[in-house]
Amino acid sequence: MTTALSRLDRALAALPRSFPGPGGAAAVLRDGEILARHAWGWANAERRIPFTPRTLFRMCSITKQFTCGLVLDAFPDPTVLDGDVRARLSLLEGQAPGALHLCHNQSGLRDYWAVAMLHGAPAESPFGDREAEKVIAGTRSLHFAPGSRYSYVNQNFRLLSDILEARTGRGFGELLRTRIFDRAGMGSAFLAADTRAMPDGTEGYEGTQAGGFRAAENRVLWTGDAGLGASLDDMIAWERHIDAGRGDPEALYSRLSAPVAFSNGAPAPYGFGLNRATEFGRALTGHGGALRGWRSHRLYVPSERISVVVMFNHLSDANAAALDLLAALLGEERAKPAADLPAPGWLGSYIEPETGLSARADMADGRVRLRFGHSAERLDLQPDGSAGNGRTRLRPAADGLWLDRPQENQSSRLIACNGEPTTDVSGRYRCDELDAELEVVDAGGALYGGFSGFLGQGRMELLDPIGPDVWALPCPRALDHTPPGDWTLAFRRDGAGRAAEVEVGCWLARRLRYERIG
């Protein structure tokens, strides 16, 4: 045990340099006891407010498990809320998702912060109750059948918190306090719905150590999707509460972490606001949280009764830091990619047929870089010619290149997208479903595109060529911390060869049809 603690101390001491930024905090527990509780740097660098274990922090999407906990606590059979979900999606054509689909990110809804960018929202624009209600209520279609796939959707959990308020007649913050925080001993935890400021002055920062940091500007109002405010000590209390209920199938966390499946019976790695994963040969549950300026991660390994919590008020990788601490305590080494493998011959541009999204694979720092989801993924080359990272796999086969994403219950053969796109696609395109527009402009021989709608006029971005009539419109900054990523623009031509429509999509919001209007 002494050796393990020594390794943990070294890993903890390395965090400020390995993940540099204004400040942070971390805790490690085993058997319900604190092995490490440490904070460093500044909660507010300009005002020189130290970061401490009592500093209030935006836990962001870690909130989702608490929202699902409230659902299970108040309604042990969440399906009784299915009608409430349907009522809030009055324009939706066809099958509506149920409450459990929302809890498991299997709803088929398009993420509302991604759709907000299609409505022209600038990255720092306000997005409150009015904006959220209009985007959600305007839903007319889903991008997959409920229960069949996984896609991260923040308003799944906002809908759940709104329904809880309406059903109970009590505010979401009050429900959190009385039904979870007080029971778990989370004395200073609260609903931090307004992202503009924290009551103790804690600030989140954008930037890097090399380029400098600046305070991040956020103006989103959130609730059940990401509204939890808590200190490191609050999160330590939550981890102790989790460990105290181990082995009790009726304990709240036991119910949250129970197995979940897709509609075809395949196991689902995500459910009730928690990821289920395996690291170092051990099953764990956990979740991350992020907004511009804020990154956090928590995990629990039941077989070892180990909890890890990491908080950064900057954009370093809190998940990687949490795994570093876990590896140190367990005496394990982080996996390293196979060395000296040649670049595969299947690198290039493709279209994934179910989503209609582009999938671009190239090499970066000895690993395959896949641009498909809402951020680029790094895949390790394997001796069999495939490349993967435990969540996503590209594998060559006799009939072509396959993309496997088991966490989404999806596997498909990619369609090669070879050749240069033609540039005669300038014009205005309208999406009737969203009541929003896309404008593509040839500006001095370079194509730019921008979205507009009820939230404003988005900035024009230089389009990246992918293949014949396929372009990418980058979205490097957005309302949420992790932007939608590149939007795939797949143009369709009429009988005269004129670009007549374009299908727009990203991983968070797929297959939206825009018709040319000018």
C-alpha positions as CSV (number, residue, x, y, z in Angstrom):
1,M,0.0,0.0,0.0
2,T,2.9,2.4,0.8
3,T,4.2,1.9,-2.8
4,A,0.8,2.6,-4.3
5,L,0.5,5.8,-2.2
6,S,3.9,6.9,-3.3
7,R,3.0,6.4,-7.0
8,L,-0.3,8.2,-6.4
9,D,1.6,11.1,-4.7
10,R,3.9,11.4,-7.7
11,A,1.0,11.3,-10.2
12,L,-0.9,13.9,-8.2
13,A,2.2,16.2,-8.0
14,A,2.6,15.9,-11.8
15,L,-0.9,17.1,-12.7
16,P,-0.2,20.9,-12.7
17,R,2.6,20.5,-15.2
18,S,1.1,17.6,-17.2
19,F,-2.2,19.5,-17.5
20,P,-1.2,23.2,-17.2
21,G,-3.7,25.9,-16.5
22,P,-4.8,28.5,-13.9
23,G,-5.9,25.9,-11.3
24,G,-7.4,22.6,-10.4
25,A,-8.3,20.0,-7.8
26,A,-8.3,16.2,-7.5
27,A,-9.3,13.5,-5.0
28,V,-8.8,9.8,-4.8
29,L,-10.7,7.5,-2.5
30,R,-10.5,3.8,-1.7
31,D,-12.9,1.9,0.5
32,G,-14.7,5.1,1.2
33,E,-11.6,6.7,2.7
34,I,-9.7,9.7,1.2
35,L,-6.2,8.8,-0.1
36,A,-5.6,12.2,-1.7
37,R,-7.4,15.5,-1.5
38,H,-5.5,18.3,-3.2
39,A,-6.0,21.7,-4.9
40,W,-3.5,24.0,-6.6
41,G,-3.3,27.3,-8.5
42,W,-6.1,29.9,-8.8
43,A,-9.8,29.8,-8.9
44,N,-9.6,33.3,-10.2
45,A,-6.1,34.3,-11.4
46,E,-6.9,38.0,-11.9
47,R,-8.3,38.4,-8.3
48,R,-5.8,35.9,-6.9
49,I,-8.5,33.7,-5.3
50,P,-6.8,30.4,-4.5
51,F,-8.3,27.1,-5.8
52,T,-9.2,25.0,-2.7
53,P,-11.2,21.8,-2.0
54,R,-14.1,24.2,-1.1
55,T,-14.0,26.1,-4.3
56,L,-17.3,26.0,-6.1
57,F,-17.0,24.5,-9.6
58,R,-19.1,23.9,-12.6
59,M,-19.5,20.1,-12.9
60,C,-21.3,20.5,-16.2
61,S,-22.5,17.2,-17.7
62,I,-21.7,15.3,-14.5
63,T,-25.1,16.7,-13.6
64,K,-26.9,14.2,-15.9
65,Q,-26.5,11.3,-13.4
66,F,-28.1,13.5,-10.7
67,T,-31.0,14.3,-13.0
68,C,-31.5,10.6,-13.7
69,G,-31.2,9.9,-10.0
70,L,-34.1,12.3,-9.3
71,V,-36.1,10.6,-12.0
72,L,-35.6,7.2,-10.4
73,D,-36.1,8.5,-6.9
74,A,-39.4,10.3,-7.7
75,F,-40.7,7.8,-10.3
76,P,-39.3,4.3,-9.9
77,D,-40.9,3.4,-13.2
78,P,-39.8,6.3,-15.5
79,T,-42.1,5.1,-18.3
80,V,-44.9,6.8,-16.5
81,L,-43.3,10.1,-17.9
82,D,-43.5,9.0,-21.5
83,G,-46.7,11.0,-22.1
84,D,-45.0,14.1,-20.7
85,V,-42.2,13.7,-23.2
86,R,-44.6,13.4,-26.1
87,A,-46.5,16.5,-25.0
88,R,-43.3,18.6,-25.1
89,L,-42.6,17.5,-28.7
90,S,-46.0,18.4,-30.2
91,L,-44.7,18.9,-33.7
92,L,-42.8,15.6,-33.9
93,E,-44.0,13.4,-36.6
94,G,-43.9,9.6,-35.9
95,Q,-42.8,7.8,-32.8
96,A,-41.7,9.9,-29.8
97,P,-38.9,8.8,-27.5
98,G,-39.8,7.7,-24.0
99,A,-38.3,8.9,-20.7
100,L,-35.8,6.0,-20.6
101,H,-34.6,6.8,-24.1
102,L,-33.8,10.3,-22.8
103,C,-32.0,8.9,-19.7
104,H,-29.9,6.7,-22.0
105,N,-29.1,9.2,-24.8
106,Q,-31.1,7.0,-27.2
107,S,-33.8,9.5,-28.0
108,G,-33.0,10.2,-31.6
109,L,-33.3,13.9,-30.9
110,R,-30.8,16.3,-32.4
111,D,-28.8,18.1,-29.8
112,Y,-30.2,21.6,-29.2
113,W,-26.9,23.3,-28.7
114,A,-25.8,22.0,-32.1
115,V,-29.1,22.9,-33.7
116,A,-28.7,26.4,-32.2
117,M,-25.6,26.9,-34.4
118,L,-27.8,26.2,-37.5
119,H,-30.1,29.0,-36.2
120,G,-27.1,31.4,-36.4
121,A,-26.2,31.5,-32.7
122,P,-22.8,33.3,-32.1
123,A,-20.6,31.3,-29.7
124,E,-21.0,33.8,-26.8
125,S,-24.7,34.6,-27.4
126,P,-27.4,34.2,-24.7
127,F,-29.2,30.8,-24.7
128,G,-31.8,30.7,-22.0
129,D,-35.3,29.3,-21.3
130,R,-36.9,31.0,-24.3
131,E,-34.3,29.9,-26.8
132,A,-34.3,26.3,-25.4
133,E,-38.1,26.0,-25.5
134,K,-38.3,27.2,-29.1
135,V,-35.6,24.9,-30.4
136,I,-37.0,21.9,-28.5
137,A,-40.6,22.6,-29.4
138,G,-39.7,23.0,-33.0
139,T,-38.6,19.3,-33.3
140,R,-40.3,17.7,-36.3
141,S,-38.2,14.7,-37.0
142,L,-35.6,12.4,-35.3
143,H,-32.3,11.3,-36.8
144,F,-32.7,7.7,-35.7
145,A,-35.5,5.6,-34.2
146,P,-35.7,5.8,-30.4
147,G,-33.7,3.0,-28.7
148,S,-31.8,2.0,-31.8
149,R,-28.7,4.1,-31.5
150,Y,-26.8,6.4,-29.1
151,S,-26.1,10.0,-29.6
152,Y,-25.3,12.6,-27.0
153,V,-28.2,15.0,-26.6
154,N,-28.1,17.6,-23.8
155,Q,-31.8,18.5,-24.0
156,N,-32.7,14.9,-23.1
157,F,-31.8,15.8,-19.6
158,R,-33.2,19.3,-19.7
159,L,-36.6,17.8,-20.7
160,L,-36.4,15.4,-17.8
161,S,-35.7,18.2,-15.3
162,D,-38.5,20.3,-16.7
163,I,-40.9,17.4,-16.5
164,L,-39.8,16.7,-12.9
165,E,-40.6,20.3,-12.0
166,A,-44.0,20.2,-13.6
167,R,-44.9,16.8,-12.0
168,T,-43.7,17.7,-8.5
169,G,-44.5,21.4,-8.4
170,R,-41.0,22.0,-7.0
171,G,-37.9,23.7,-8.5
172,F,-35.1,21.6,-9.9
173,G,-32.6,23.1,-7.4
174,E,-34.9,22.3,-4.5
175,L,-35.3,18.7,-5.7
176,L,-31.6,18.2,-6.0
177,R,-31.1,19.6,-2.5
178,T,-33.8,17.6,-0.7
179,R,-33.6,14.3,-2.6
180,I,-29.8,14.0,-3.2
181,F,-27.5,16.6,-1.8
182,D,-28.8,16.5,1.8
183,R,-28.8,12.7,1.8
184,A,-25.3,12.5,0.4
185,G,-23.8,15.2,2.6
186,M,-23.0,17.6,-0.3
187,G,-23.3,20.7,1.8
188,S,-22.4,23.4,-0.6
189,A,-23.7,21.8,-3.9
190,F,-26.3,23.8,-5.7
191,L,-28.0,24.4,-9.1
192,A,-25.6,26.8,-10.9
193,A,-27.9,27.4,-13.8
194,D,-26.5,30.8,-15.0
195,T,-23.1,30.2,-16.6
196,R,-22.0,33.8,-16.5
197,A,-20.5,33.7,-13.0
198,M,-20.0,31.6,-9.9
199,P,-21.0,33.1,-6.5
200,D,-17.4,32.7,-5.0
201,G,-15.7,34.3,-8.0
202,T,-14.3,31.1,-9.5
203,E,-13.5,31.6,-13.2
204,G,-13.1,29.3,-16.1
205,Y,-10.3,30.0,-18.7
206,E,-9.8,29.4,-22.4
207,G,-6.3,29.2,-24.0
208,T,-3.1,27.4,-23.4
209,Q,0.1,27.8,-21.4
210,A,2.0,28.6,-24.6
211,G,-0.5,31.1,-26.0
212,G,-1.9,32.5,-22.7
213,F,-5.2,32.2,-20.9
214,R,-8.3,34.5,-20.8
215,A,-11.5,34.2,-18.9
216,A,-14.1,32.3,-20.9
217,E,-17.4,34.0,-21.7
218,N,-20.4,31.8,-21.3
219,R,-24.1,32.9,-21.4
220,V,-26.0,29.6,-21.5
221,L,-28.7,28.9,-18.9
222,W,-28.9,25.2,-18.2
223,T,-30.7,22.9,-15.7
224,G,-30.8,19.1,-15.7
225,D,-28.3,18.8,-18.6
226,A,-25.3,20.5,-16.9
227,G,-26.3,22.8,-14.0
228,L,-24.6,21.2,-11.0
229,G,-22.3,23.5,-9.0
230,A,-20.2,21.7,-6.4
231,S,-16.8,21.7,-4.6
232,L,-14.3,19.0,-4.5
233,D,-15.5,18.3,-1.0
234,D,-19.0,17.9,-2.2
235,M,-17.9,15.4,-4.8
236,I,-15.9,13.5,-2.2
237,A,-19.2,13.2,-0.3
238,W,-20.9,11.9,-3.4
239,E,-18.2,9.3,-3.9
240,R,-18.5,8.2,-0.3
241,H,-22.3,7.9,-0.7
242,I,-21.8,5.8,-3.8
243,D,-19.4,3.4,-2.0
244,A,-21.6,3.2,1.1
245,G,-24.4,1.8,-1.1
246,R,-22.3,-0.8,-2.8
247,G,-23.9,-4.2,-3.0
248,D,-27.4,-2.8,-2.3
249,P,-29.4,-3.2,-5.6
250,E,-31.9,-0.6,-4.3
251,A,-29.2,2.0,-3.6
252,L,-29.5,5.0,-6.0
253,Y,-26.1,4.5,-7.7
254,S,-26.7,0.8,-8.1
255,R,-29.8,1.6,-10.0
256,L,-28.1,4.3,-12.1
257,S,-25.2,1.9,-13.0
258,A,-27.4,-1.1,-13.8
259,P,-27.0,-2.7,-17.3
260,V,-28.7,-0.9,-20.2
261,A,-29.5,-2.2,-23.7
262,F,-30.5,-1.0,-27.1
263,S,-33.8,-2.0,-28.6
264,N,-32.2,-4.9,-30.4
265,G,-30.8,-6.3,-27.1
266,A,-27.2,-5.2,-27.7
267,P,-25.6,-3.9,-24.5
268,A,-25.4,-0.1,-24.3
269,P,-22.3,1.5,-22.7
270,Y,-24.3,4.6,-21.7
271,G,-27.3,4.8,-19.4
272,F,-28.9,7.0,-16.7
273,G,-26.3,9.7,-17.3
274,L,-23.3,7.4,-16.8
275,N,-20.7,5.9,-19.1
276,R,-19.9,2.2,-18.5
277,A,-16.3,1.3,-19.6
278,T,-13.4,-1.0,-18.9
279,E,-10.0,0.4,-18.0
280,F,-7.0,-1.7,-16.9
281,G,-9.2,-4.8,-17.1
282,R,-11.7,-3.4,-14.6
283,A,-15.2,-2.2,-15.1
284,L,-15.9,1.4,-14.1
285,T,-18.7,3.9,-14.3
286,G,-18.3,7.7,-14.6
287,H,-18.8,10.8,-16.6
288,G,-17.1,14.0,-17.7
289,G,-18.2,17.6,-17.7
290,A,-17.2,20.5,-19.9
291,L,-18.0,24.1,-20.8
292,R,-15.6,26.7,-22.2
293,G,-13.2,27.2,-19.4
294,W,-14.3,24.1,-17.3
295,R,-13.3,20.4,-17.5
296,S,-14.1,17.7,-14.9
297,H,-14.3,14.0,-14.6
298,R,-15.3,11.4,-12.0
299,L,-15.2,7.6,-12.0
300,Y,-15.9,4.7,-9.7
301,V,-14.3,1.2,-9.9
302,P,-16.6,-1.0,-7.9
303,S,-14.3,-4.1,-7.8
304,E,-11.5,-2.0,-6.1
305,R,-13.9,0.5,-4.4
306,I,-11.8,3.3,-5.9
307,S,-13.2,6.8,-6.8
308,V,-11.3,9.5,-8.7
309,V,-12.5,13.1,-9.2
310,V,-10.6,15.7,-11.2
311,M,-11.5,19.4,-11.8
312,F,-9.7,21.9,-14.1
313,N,-10.8,25.5,-14.6
314,H,-9.2,25.3,-18.0
315,L,-9.5,23.1,-21.0
316,S,-7.0,20.3,-20.2
317,D,-8.2,16.7,-20.5
318,A,-9.7,15.8,-17.1
319,N,-10.5,12.3,-18.2
320,A,-6.9,11.6,-19.1
321,A,-5.8,13.1,-15.7
322,A,-8.3,10.8,-13.8
323,L,-7.0,7.7,-15.7
324,D,-3.4,8.8,-14.8
325,L,-4.3,8.8,-11.1
326,L,-6.2,5.5,-11.4
327,A,-3.2,3.9,-13.1
328,A,-0.8,5.1,-10.5
329,L,-2.9,3.7,-7.6
330,L,-3.4,0.4,-9.4
331,G,0.2,0.1,-10.5
332,E,-0.8,-0.1,-14.1
333,E,0.6,1.5,-17.2
334,R,-1.4,3.5,-19.7
335,A,-1.6,1.6,-23.0
336,K,0.8,2.6,-25.7
337,P,0.2,2.3,-29.4
338,A,2.1,-0.3,-31.5
339,A,5.3,1.2,-32.8
340,D,6.7,1.4,-36.4
341,L,3.6,0.3,-38.2
342,P,3.3,1.8,-41.7
343,A,0.5,4.1,-42.7
344,P,-2.5,2.1,-43.9
345,G,-3.5,2.2,-47.6
346,W,-7.1,3.0,-46.7
347,L,-6.6,6.5,-45.5
348,G,-8.8,9.0,-47.3
349,S,-12.3,10.5,-47.4
350,Y,-15.5,8.6,-47.1
351,I,-19.2,9.0,-46.4
352,E,-20.9,7.0,-43.7
353,P,-24.2,5.9,-45.3
354,E,-26.6,5.8,-42.3
355,T,-25.7,9.3,-40.9
356,G,-24.7,10.9,-44.2
357,L,-21.6,12.3,-42.5
358,S,-18.1,12.5,-43.9
359,A,-15.4,10.4,-42.3
360,R,-11.9,11.6,-43.1
361,A,-8.9,9.5,-42.0
362,D,-5.3,10.7,-42.1
363,M,-2.1,10.3,-40.1
364,A,-1.1,12.7,-37.2
365,D,1.9,12.0,-34.9
366,G,2.0,8.3,-35.8
367,R,-1.7,7.7,-35.2
368,V,-4.7,7.7,-37.4
369,R,-6.8,10.9,-37.1
370,L,-10.5,10.3,-37.7
371,R,-12.7,13.3,-38.3
372,F,-16.3,11.9,-38.0
373,G,-17.8,12.7,-34.6
374,H,-18.0,16.0,-32.8
375,S,-14.2,16.1,-32.3
376,A,-11.3,14.4,-34.1
377,E,-10.4,11.0,-32.6
378,R,-6.9,9.4,-32.5
379,L,-6.8,5.7,-33.4
380,D,-3.9,3.4,-32.7
381,L,-2.7,1.3,-35.6
382,Q,-2.9,-2.5,-35.1
383,P,-0.9,-5.3,-36.7
384,D,-4.0,-6.6,-38.5
385,G,-4.3,-3.4,-40.5
386,S,-7.1,-1.9,-38.5
387,A,-7.0,1.2,-36.1
388,G,-8.9,1.8,-33.0
389,N,-9.1,3.3,-29.5
390,G,-11.5,1.0,-27.7
391,R,-14.6,3.0,-28.7
392,T,-14.1,3.5,-32.5
393,R,-12.5,1.1,-35.0
394,L,-11.6,1.4,-38.7
395,R,-11.1,-2.1,-40.2
396,P,-10.3,-3.0,-43.8
397,A,-12.3,-5.9,-45.3
398,A,-12.6,-7.6,-48.7
399,D,-15.6,-5.4,-49.5
400,G,-14.1,-2.1,-48.3
401,L,-13.4,-0.1,-45.1
402,W,-15.7,-0.6,-42.1
403,L,-16.4,1.9,-39.3
404,D,-17.4,0.2,-36.0
405,R,-18.8,2.3,-33.1
406,P,-20.2,-0.3,-30.7
407,Q,-21.1,2.3,-28.1
408,E,-23.6,3.7,-30.7
409,N,-24.8,0.2,-31.8
410,Q,-23.5,1.0,-35.2
411,S,-21.3,-0.7,-37.8
412,S,-21.2,0.3,-41.5
413,R,-19.2,0.0,-44.6
414,L,-17.9,3.4,-45.6
415,I,-18.4,4.8,-49.1
416,A,-15.2,6.2,-50.7
417,C,-15.5,9.9,-51.5
418,N,-12.8,10.4,-54.2
419,G,-12.1,13.4,-56.4
420,E,-12.3,17.2,-56.1
421,P,-15.6,18.9,-55.4
422,T,-16.9,21.3,-58.0
423,T,-17.2,24.9,-56.8
424,D,-20.5,26.0,-58.4
425,V,-22.6,25.6,-55.3
426,S,-22.8,29.2,-54.2
427,G,-26.3,30.3,-53.2
428,R,-28.9,30.4,-50.4
429,Y,-30.4,27.2,-49.1
430,R,-33.4,26.9,-46.7
431,C,-34.3,24.2,-44.2
432,D,-38.1,24.2,-43.8
433,E,-37.9,22.0,-40.7
434,L,-35.8,24.5,-38.9
435,D,-37.0,27.7,-40.6
436,A,-33.3,28.5,-41.0
437,E,-30.9,29.2,-43.9
438,L,-27.4,28.3,-45.1
439,E,-25.5,30.8,-47.4
440,V,-22.6,29.7,-49.5
441,V,-20.5,32.4,-51.1
442,D,-17.6,32.4,-53.5
443,A,-15.5,35.2,-52.0
444,G,-12.6,35.8,-54.4
445,G,-12.3,32.2,-55.5
446,A,-12.7,30.6,-52.0
447,L,-16.0,29.2,-50.8
448,Y,-17.3,30.3,-47.4
449,G,-20.5,29.2,-45.7
450,G,-22.6,30.5,-42.7
451,F,-25.9,29.7,-41.0
452,S,-28.6,32.0,-40.0
453,G,-32.0,31.8,-38.2
454,F,-33.9,33.1,-35.2
455,L,-30.8,33.2,-33.0
456,G,-28.8,35.5,-35.4
457,Q,-26.3,35.4,-38.2
458,G,-23.5,33.0,-37.7
459,R,-20.0,33.8,-38.9
460,M,-18.8,32.8,-42.3
461,E,-16.3,29.9,-42.3
462,L,-13.9,28.7,-45.1
463,L,-15.3,25.5,-46.5
464,D,-13.0,22.4,-46.6
465,P,-13.2,20.3,-49.8
466,I,-13.9,16.6,-49.2
467,G,-15.0,15.1,-52.5
468,P,-17.4,15.5,-55.4
469,D,-20.2,17.8,-54.1
470,V,-19.1,17.2,-50.5
471,W,-17.7,20.0,-48.3
472,A,-17.1,20.5,-44.6
473,L,-18.2,23.7,-42.8
474,P,-16.0,24.0,-39.7
475,C,-17.5,24.9,-36.4
476,P,-14.5,25.3,-34.0
477,R,-16.4,27.3,-31.4
478,A,-20.0,27.0,-30.3
479,L,-22.3,27.5,-27.3
480,D,-21.2,24.3,-25.7
481,H,-17.6,23.5,-24.8
482,T,-17.2,20.7,-27.4
483,P,-18.4,22.3,-30.6
484,P,-20.5,20.3,-33.1
485,G,-17.3,19.9,-35.2
486,D,-17.4,19.9,-38.9
487,W,-20.8,20.1,-40.6
488,T,-20.9,17.9,-43.7
489,L,-22.5,19.7,-46.6
490,A,-23.6,17.1,-49.3
491,F,-25.0,18.9,-52.3
492,R,-27.5,17.3,-54.7
493,R,-28.1,18.4,-58.3
494,D,-31.2,18.6,-60.4
495,G,-31.7,17.3,-63.9
496,A,-30.0,20.3,-65.3
497,G,-26.9,19.7,-63.2
498,R,-27.5,22.7,-60.9
499,A,-26.9,22.4,-57.1
500,A,-30.6,22.2,-56.0
501,E,-30.3,21.1,-52.3
502,V,-27.8,20.2,-49.7
503,E,-28.0,17.8,-46.8
504,V,-26.4,19.2,-43.6
505,G,-25.3,17.2,-40.6
506,C,-22.9,16.6,-37.8
507,W,-22.7,13.7,-35.3
508,L,-25.0,15.6,-32.9
509,A,-27.6,16.7,-35.6
510,R,-27.8,14.7,-38.8
511,R,-29.6,14.6,-42.1
512,L,-31.3,18.1,-42.3
513,R,-32.4,19.0,-45.8
514,Y,-31.9,22.5,-47.2
515,E,-33.4,23.5,-50.6
516,R,-31.9,26.2,-52.8
517,I,-33.8,29.4,-52.7
518,G,-31.4,31.8,-54.5
